[in-house]
Amino acid sequence: MPTTIHILVYVSEPIDLIEYRHAGLFLKFPAGSSTLLNVEGAPGVFDFKPRDGYKPEDSRKLAATIPVADFPD
């Protein structure tokens, strides 16, 4: 099973406009583990927040999952 990379797009709050949505890179590894690489914060004050074991299907704010690449073992 390859490592897969997806872009996850989330709705914005309180108003969901495309220009305010945010995204993160989601990596799923062959062993079944996963990581979300996300940047949060206001412009100019961003903070990198990796989240190990992330399950995108559990998020009510997930708007889209865009496949990027599969890397063989």
C-alpha positions, 0 to 999 in steps of 0.5 A, spaced: 500 500 500 502 506 498 503 513 502 497 517 499 497 525 499 491 529 499 489 536 500 483 537 505 479 543 504 475 546 510 469 550 510 470 557 514 466 560 519 462 564 521 460 565 513 463 559 508 465 563 503 471 560 498 476 565 499 476 564 507 476 556 506 483 553 509 486 547 507 491 542 509 496 536 507 493 529 509 498 524 509 496 516 510 501 511 511 502 504 509 502 502 516 495 505 517 497 511 521 496 518 518 498 526 519 495 532 517 500 538 516 496 544 517 497 552 518 493 556 523 492 563 525 491 570 522 495 573 516 502 574 518 501 570 525 501 563 522 502 557 526 504 550 524 500 545 527 501 537 525 496 532 527 498 525 528 492 520 527 488 525 524 481 522 521 478 527 516 472 523 516 470 525 523 471 533 521 464 536 520 468 542 517 471 538 511 468 540 504 473 537 499 478 531 499 483 532 493 488 527 491 495 529 490 499 523 489 501 516 491 508 514 493 510 506 493 513 503 499 
